[in-house]
Amino acid sequence: MVARARLLFAVGLPIIAIGVGWWVYQDARKRGHDELALWIGFVIAGLFLAGSVPGLVALAIADGSAIQGFPTALRVVPGIAAFVVYLRFR
């Protein structure tokens, strides 16, 4: 059961990150920010992925949370923060 949850998390989080980046890109283009839309979407998706990839690696190689180091759930905070800032100032 734990292995299935890890697999779901490992596959789902990058897909969600790419989906959020794509949505931000489309939204920015729709609002007339064509020249920056690609960069905004790329940065937000990148922050989600940059925060999640080390956590996914830690989940794959370590069983105990003490070995994984920084809490995995907190690693996506930069992506969430960037997305919230985008939503606020779009």
N, C-alpha and C positions, 0 to 999 in steps of 0.2 A: 504494500500500500504506500509506503514512504517513497519507494523508488518510482512509482507511478506519479506521485505528486511532484517529485523532483523533475521528472521528465516533462510533465505538463508545464511546470514553471519555466524550465529551460527553453521550451519551444514557444510558450505563450508570451513571455515578456519581450523578446525581440520582435515578435510579430506585432504586439501592441505598440512598441516603440516606433516601428516603421509606419504603422497605421496612424498614429498621432502625428508624426512628421508629415505624412502625406496629406492629412486633413488640414494641418496648419498651412502647408504649401498651397492647397486649393483655396482655402479661405483667404489667404493673403493675396492671391491672384485675383480673386473675386472682388476684393476691396480696393483693387487698383495699385497694388504694390508689386507689379510684375518684376521689376528689377531686383527686388530684395526677397521675393517669395521663396525662391529656391534656397537661399542661404538661411532664412528663418526656419524653414522646415528641416533643413539639414542640421542646423545647430540644435534644435529641440530634440530631434530623433537621436542625434549623436550624444547629447547629454544623458538621455535615457539609457542608451546602449553602453556608454562609457561607465556609467554607474552600475549597470547590471552585469556586464561581462565578468568583472572580477568576482562578483558574488556567485555567478553561475559556475565559474571555475572552482571556487571554494566549495560549493555544494557538491560538485562532481568528485572532488578528491578527498574531502574530509567529512567524517560522520558527525563529530561533535561541534557544537557551535563555538566552543572556546578555541578550537583549532582554526576556525574560519576567520577569526579576527573581528573586524568591524561588522556590526550587524548587517546582514544582507538586505533586509527590508529598507534600511536607511540609505542605501547606496543609490536608490532611484530618486532621492530628494532633489538633486540638481535638475533633473529632467522635469519633475513635477513643478518645481519653482519656476523654471523657464516657461513652462506651459501656462501657468497661472499669470505670469507677467504678460505673456502674449495676449491672453484673454482679456486682461485688464486694459491694455493699451491698444488693442486692435482697432 
